């Protein structure tokens, strides 16, 4: 079904809703040009829509998911002075020229830009980011509906449903999130037929020794645990209730030491085992909570992380669900399908969403630091509205110097 072109309300200027300064501060023009050169996508000749302008355009698509392509381009018209471009060159650009420019750009520059720029942003003074000396992160997955075209169905697949198949093909994504800031600092996308654990196998080696990683029970395997542990990161993962974990040494805080093995045969022979610390607990008076939770960690010394603290910390794993909700509902828009018709442009749009989310979350983190707040105390929806607002409000300047945002 054809999409109904959405426009802005009568009398509303798009420049009242967009602050290119926020985008260019978090996504610097110099980095965009470097990435375009590295991926061989820089414009070879003067065009109405040069490649670096299209990078910002794709990010703007994420900020205006319900708005027609031409209307989104108007987002840039008032802000092109931030990019050193003449706005007059793009005022009359039509939908066909936009599609061609997006196809020339492809998804590789957006993917490379995401991996170069997006990283954990919490500072030592950031509230809600750290547990003792560790930066708390989580790993989890989500799916996104994409345009129902033959090319997208062939590439991404269509998930099954109770009656036949889903209405739309879907992209599956697994991401690592910094809990305290909700920044999705690493992500991998694949067809909906991809298993989350397969995608996780490629992300876990990107953990670092300063991190403490939380994960749900579906992610545990002996090999996956070892891959993550070899990065030097601390791990706190939930495991299934039927997993064999013998109580080998009881600890004073109520946890105990056990050993995990690659197979039942290795367990019987006591070979290739890895020592872990086990926490088992119940949640009383919490509706829909399960009867028992079992966690394992490679922090085997309880003085470094007492059991009660780790049990409470594990439930911050839901912070990544909050980040996915921001990504899928508040930024993308509830029930909105990624609009691109081909797999390459779906991936381009996906990485544009990740970059837009990073820009919003970076803005919120700066506001939280200035106000000495936990970023969770700020509204993501309000932050998106602020970023869309007046380009001339002075919150950010081309030089990068900023006045503290005080209106979140």
C-alpha positions as CSV (number, residue, x, y, z in Angstrom):
1,X,0.0,0.0,0.0
2,X,1.3,3.4,-0.9
3,X,2.4,5.6,2.0
4,X,0.4,8.8,2.5
5,X,2.8,11.7,2.4
6,X,2.8,13.5,5.7
7,X,3.6,17.2,5.9
8,X,4.1,19.6,8.8
9,X,1.2,21.7,10.1
10,X,0.4,24.8,8.2
11,X,2.5,27.8,9.3
12,X,5.1,25.7,11.0
13,X,8.7,26.1,9.8
14,X,10.8,23.0,9.8
15,X,13.7,25.1,11.2
16,X,11.6,25.5,14.3
17,X,12.1,21.8,15.0
18,X,15.6,21.0,14.1
19,X,18.9,21.9,15.7
20,X,21.6,20.9,13.2
21,X,24.1,22.0,15.8
22,X,23.2,19.0,18.0
23,X,23.8,16.6,15.1
24,X,27.0,18.2,13.9
25,X,28.4,18.3,17.4
26,X,27.8,14.5,17.8
27,X,28.4,13.7,14.2
28,X,31.2,16.1,13.1
29,X,31.5,17.1,9.5
30,X,35.2,16.2,9.5
31,X,34.4,12.6,10.5
32,X,31.7,12.4,7.9
33,X,34.2,13.4,5.2
34,X,36.8,11.0,6.4
35,X,34.3,8.1,6.3
36,X,33.1,9.0,2.9
37,X,36.7,9.0,1.7
38,X,37.5,5.7,3.4
39,X,34.4,4.0,1.9
40,X,35.0,5.7,-1.5
41,X,31.6,7.4,-1.4
42,X,32.6,11.0,-1.5
43,X,31.0,13.0,-4.3
44,X,33.1,13.0,-7.5
45,X,31.4,16.1,-8.9
46,X,29.2,18.9,-7.8
47,X,25.7,17.6,-7.2
48,X,22.5,19.0,-5.8
49,X,22.8,16.5,-3.0
50,X,26.5,15.8,-2.2
51,X,27.3,12.7,-0.2
52,X,28.0,14.5,3.1
53,X,24.7,16.3,3.0
54,X,23.0,12.9,2.4
55,X,24.6,11.5,5.5
56,X,22.9,14.1,7.6
57,X,19.7,13.6,5.6
58,X,19.6,9.9,6.5
59,X,20.0,10.8,10.2
60,X,17.1,13.3,9.8
61,X,14.9,10.6,8.3
62,X,15.2,9.0,11.8
63,X,14.0,12.1,13.5
64,X,11.0,12.5,11.1
65,X,9.9,8.9,10.4
66,X,6.3,10.0,9.6
67,X,7.3,12.8,7.3
68,X,7.6,12.6,3.5
69,X,11.1,12.5,2.0
70,X,10.8,16.0,0.5
71,X,9.6,17.5,3.8
72,X,12.6,15.9,5.6
73,X,14.9,17.5,3.1
74,X,13.5,20.8,4.1
75,X,14.9,20.0,7.6
76,X,18.3,20.6,6.1
77,X,17.5,23.7,4.0
78,X,17.6,26.0,7.0
79,X,20.6,24.2,8.6
80,X,23.0,23.7,5.7
81,X,25.1,26.6,6.8
82,X,26.3,24.2,9.5
83,X,27.6,22.1,6.7
84,X,29.1,24.9,4.6
85,X,26.6,24.4,1.8
86,X,24.2,26.7,-0.1
87,X,20.6,25.9,0.8
88,X,19.5,27.2,-2.6
89,X,20.9,24.1,-4.3
90,X,18.5,21.7,-2.7
91,X,15.3,23.7,-2.4
92,X,13.8,22.2,-5.6
93,X,15.2,18.7,-5.3
94,X,12.5,16.1,-5.8
95,X,11.8,12.6,-4.5
96,X,13.6,10.9,-7.4
97,X,16.8,12.8,-6.9
98,X,16.7,12.0,-3.2
99,X,16.3,8.3,-3.9
100,X,19.2,8.3,-6.3
101,X,21.4,10.2,-3.9
102,X,20.6,7.7,-1.1
103,X,21.4,4.8,-3.4
104,X,24.7,6.3,-4.4
105,X,25.6,6.7,-0.7
106,X,24.6,3.2,0.3
107,X,24.8,2.0,3.9
108,X,28.5,1.4,4.4
109,X,29.4,5.1,5.3
110,X,26.6,5.2,7.9
111,X,27.7,1.9,9.4
112,X,31.4,3.0,9.4
113,X,30.4,6.3,11.0
114,X,28.4,4.6,13.6
115,X,31.3,2.3,14.6
116,X,33.7,5.2,14.6
117,X,31.6,7.7,16.7
118,X,29.3,5.7,18.9
119,X,30.8,4.6,22.2
120,X,30.0,4.6,25.9
121,X,29.8,8.2,27.0
122,X,29.4,8.0,30.8
123,X,32.0,9.8,32.8
124,X,33.2,9.0,36.2
125,X,30.9,11.7,37.6
126,X,27.9,10.4,35.6
127,X,25.1,9.1,37.8
128,X,23.7,5.7,37.2
129,X,26.5,4.6,34.9
130,X,28.8,2.7,37.3
131,X,28.6,-0.1,39.8
132,X,31.7,0.3,42.0
133,X,34.6,0.4,39.4
134,X,32.7,-1.1,36.5
135,X,30.7,0.5,33.7
136,X,27.4,-1.4,33.6
137,X,26.3,-2.6,30.1
138,X,23.7,-5.0,28.8
139,X,23.3,-7.2,25.7
140,X,19.9,-8.0,24.2
141,X,18.0,-8.1,20.9
142,X,15.0,-6.6,19.1
143,X,13.3,-6.8,15.7
144,X,12.1,-4.0,13.4
145,X,9.5,-4.2,10.7
146,X,10.8,-3.2,7.2
147,X,9.1,-2.3,4.0
148,X,7.1,-5.2,2.4
149,X,8.9,-5.5,-0.9
150,X,10.1,-8.7,-2.7
151,X,13.8,-7.6,-2.2
152,X,13.3,-7.0,1.6
153,X,11.4,-10.3,2.0
154,X,14.2,-12.2,0.2
155,X,16.9,-10.7,2.3
156,X,15.4,-10.3,5.8
157,X,12.7,-12.9,5.7
158,X,9.2,-12.8,7.2
159,X,8.6,-14.2,10.7
160,X,5.9,-16.8,11.3
161,X,2.7,-15.9,13.0
162,X,-0.2,-17.8,14.5
163,X,-1.9,-17.7,11.2
164,X,0.6,-17.9,8.4
165,X,3.2,-15.2,8.3
166,X,3.7,-11.7,9.7
167,X,2.5,-8.7,7.7
168,X,6.0,-7.3,7.3
169,X,9.5,-8.7,6.8
170,X,11.7,-8.0,9.8
171,X,15.3,-7.0,10.6
172,X,16.8,-8.6,13.7
173,X,19.3,-6.6,15.8
174,X,21.4,-7.4,18.8
175,X,23.0,-4.5,20.7
176,X,25.2,-3.6,23.6
177,X,23.9,-0.8,25.7
178,X,25.5,1.4,28.3
179,X,22.8,1.1,31.0
180,X,23.2,4.5,32.6
181,X,23.0,6.5,29.4
182,X,21.0,4.1,27.1
183,X,23.6,4.6,24.4
184,X,23.6,1.6,22.0
185,X,27.3,1.6,21.5
186,X,27.6,-1.6,19.4
187,X,25.0,-3.3,17.3
188,X,24.7,-5.9,14.6
189,X,21.8,-6.4,12.2
190,X,20.7,-9.5,10.3
191,X,17.7,-11.3,8.8
192,X,14.8,-12.2,11.2
193,X,15.9,-15.8,10.8
194,X,19.2,-15.0,12.5
195,X,19.4,-16.2,16.1
196,X,20.1,-13.6,18.7
197,X,22.9,-15.7,20.1
198,X,24.6,-15.9,16.7
199,X,24.6,-12.1,16.4
200,X,25.8,-11.9,20.1
201,X,28.8,-14.1,19.3
202,X,30.1,-11.2,17.1
203,X,29.4,-8.5,19.7
204,X,30.7,-10.0,22.9
205,X,34.4,-9.8,21.9
206,X,33.9,-6.0,21.9
207,X,33.5,-5.9,25.7
208,X,36.4,-4.3,27.7
209,X,37.9,-4.8,31.2
210,X,36.1,-1.7,32.6
211,X,32.7,-3.2,31.9
212,X,30.3,-5.4,33.8
213,X,27.9,-7.0,31.3
214,X,24.4,-8.2,32.2
215,X,22.6,-10.8,30.0
216,X,19.4,-12.8,30.1
217,X,19.4,-16.6,30.3
218,X,19.0,-17.1,26.5
219,X,22.5,-15.8,25.9
220,X,24.4,-18.3,28.1
221,X,26.5,-21.1,26.7
222,X,29.9,-22.3,28.0
223,X,31.7,-21.1,24.9
224,X,29.9,-17.7,24.8
225,X,30.7,-17.2,28.5
226,X,34.4,-17.8,27.9
227,X,34.5,-15.5,24.8
228,X,33.0,-12.7,26.9
229,X,35.2,-13.4,30.0
230,X,38.4,-13.4,27.9
231,X,37.9,-9.7,27.2
232,X,38.5,-9.0,30.8
233,X,35.0,-7.8,31.4
234,X,33.0,-8.8,34.5
235,X,29.9,-10.8,33.7
236,X,26.5,-11.2,35.5
237,X,24.3,-13.5,33.5
238,X,21.1,-15.2,34.3
239,X,21.0,-19.0,33.6
240,X,18.2,-21.5,33.4
241,X,16.8,-23.2,36.5
242,X,17.6,-26.7,35.2
243,X,21.3,-25.9,34.7
244,X,23.5,-28.3,36.8
245,X,25.4,-26.1,39.3
246,X,26.8,-28.1,42.2
247,X,27.2,-26.1,45.4
248,X,31.0,-26.6,45.9
249,X,31.7,-23.8,48.4
250,X,29.2,-21.8,50.4
251,X,30.1,-18.1,50.8
252,X,29.1,-15.8,53.7
253,X,26.9,-13.6,51.6
254,X,24.6,-16.5,50.6
255,X,26.2,-17.1,47.2
256,X,28.3,-20.1,46.4
257,X,31.1,-21.3,44.1
258,X,30.4,-23.8,41.3
259,X,32.0,-25.0,38.1
260,X,30.6,-24.9,34.6
261,X,31.7,-27.3,31.9
262,X,31.5,-27.5,28.1
263,X,29.6,-30.8,28.2
264,X,28.2,-33.4,30.7
265,X,31.0,-35.7,29.8
266,X,33.6,-33.0,30.9
267,X,31.6,-32.5,34.1
268,X,31.8,-36.2,34.9
269,X,35.5,-36.2,34.3
270,X,36.1,-32.8,35.9
271,X,37.9,-31.5,32.8
272,X,38.0,-28.0,31.2
273,X,35.8,-26.5,34.0
274,X,35.5,-22.8,34.8
275,X,34.8,-21.6,38.3
276,X,31.8,-19.3,38.7
277,X,29.9,-17.8,41.6
278,X,26.2,-18.5,41.8
279,X,23.4,-16.3,43.2
280,X,19.9,-17.7,43.8
281,X,17.1,-15.6,45.1
282,X,13.4,-14.9,44.9
283,X,11.4,-11.7,44.5
284,X,8.6,-11.4,47.0
285,X,5.6,-9.1,46.5
286,X,6.5,-8.4,42.9
287,X,3.7,-9.3,40.4
288,X,4.7,-11.4,37.4
289,X,8.1,-12.2,38.9
290,X,9.4,-15.7,38.5
291,X,9.7,-18.1,41.4
292,X,13.5,-18.1,41.5
293,X,16.3,-16.3,39.7
294,X,19.7,-17.9,39.2
295,X,22.7,-15.7,38.2
296,X,26.3,-16.6,37.6
297,X,29.2,-14.2,37.7
298,X,33.0,-14.3,37.3
299,X,33.4,-11.9,40.3
300,X,34.2,-14.8,42.6
301,X,35.3,-12.7,45.6
302,X,32.1,-11.6,47.4
303,X,33.9,-8.7,49.1
304,X,34.2,-7.0,45.6
305,X,30.5,-7.4,44.9
306,X,28.1,-8.7,47.6
307,X,25.3,-11.0,46.5
308,X,22.5,-8.6,47.5
309,X,24.0,-5.8,45.4
310,X,24.5,-8.0,42.4
311,X,20.9,-9.3,42.7
312,X,19.6,-5.7,42.7
313,X,22.0,-4.8,39.9
314,X,20.9,-7.5,37.6
315,X,17.4,-6.0,37.3
316,X,18.9,-3.0,35.7
317,X,19.2,-5.2,32.6
318,X,15.8,-3.8,31.8
319,X,17.5,-0.5,31.0
320,X,18.3,-1.9,27.5
321,X,14.6,-2.6,27.0
322,X,14.1,1.1,27.7
323,X,16.7,2.0,25.1
324,X,15.0,-0.3,22.6
325,X,11.6,1.3,23.4
326,X,13.1,4.8,22.7
327,X,14.6,3.5,19.5
328,X,11.5,1.7,18.3
329,X,8.6,3.7,19.6
330,X,9.6,7.3,20.6
331,X,12.2,7.9,17.9
332,X,11.0,5.7,15.1
333,X,7.3,6.0,16.1
334,X,4.9,3.3,17.2
335,X,3.7,1.1,14.3
336,X,6.0,2.9,11.9
337,X,7.7,0.6,9.4
338,X,11.2,1.4,8.0
339,X,10.3,3.0,4.8
340,X,13.2,1.8,2.5
341,X,12.4,-0.6,-0.3
342,X,15.8,-2.3,-0.7
343,X,18.0,-4.2,1.8
344,X,20.9,-1.7,1.4
345,X,18.7,1.3,2.1
346,X,17.0,-0.5,5.0
347,X,20.5,-0.9,6.6
348,X,21.3,2.7,5.8
349,X,18.1,3.8,7.6
350,X,18.9,1.4,10.5
351,X,22.3,3.0,11.1
352,X,20.8,6.4,10.7
353,X,18.4,5.6,13.5
354,X,21.3,4.4,15.7
355,X,23.2,7.7,15.0
356,X,20.1,9.8,15.7
357,X,19.5,7.9,19.0
358,X,23.1,8.5,19.9
359,X,22.8,12.2,19.2
360,X,19.7,12.5,21.4
361,X,21.2,10.5,24.2
362,X,24.5,12.5,24.1
363,X,22.4,15.7,24.4
364,X,20.6,14.2,27.4
365,X,23.8,13.1,29.0
366,X,25.3,16.6,28.8
367,X,22.1,18.0,30.3
368,X,22.2,15.5,33.1
369,X,25.8,16.2,33.9
370,X,25.1,20.0,34.0
371,X,22.1,19.5,36.3
372,X,23.8,16.8,38.4
373,X,21.1,14.3,37.6
374,X,20.8,10.7,36.5
375,X,19.9,10.7,32.8
376,X,16.9,8.5,33.7
377,X,15.4,11.5,35.3
378,X,15.1,13.2,32.0
379,X,12.5,12.6,29.3
380,X,13.7,11.1,26.0
381,X,10.6,12.3,24.2
382,X,11.2,15.8,25.4
383,X,14.8,15.6,24.4
384,X,13.8,14.6,20.9
385,X,11.5,17.6,20.7
386,X,14.2,19.9,21.9
387,X,16.6,18.7,19.3
388,X,14.0,19.3,16.6
389,X,13.4,22.8,17.9
390,X,14.8,26.2,16.8
391,X,18.1,26.1,15.1
392,X,18.9,29.6,16.2
393,X,18.3,29.0,19.9
394,X,22.1,29.1,20.7
395,X,22.3,25.8,22.6
396,X,25.2,24.8,20.3
397,X,27.4,26.9,18.2
398,X,29.4,25.9,15.1
399,X,32.6,26.1,17.2
400,X,31.4,23.4,19.5
401,X,31.1,25.7,22.5
402,X,27.7,25.3,24.2
403,X,25.6,26.9,26.8
404,X,24.1,24.4,29.2
405,X,20.7,23.0,28.1
406,X,18.4,23.9,30.9
407,X,15.0,23.1,29.5
408,X,14.8,19.3,29.6
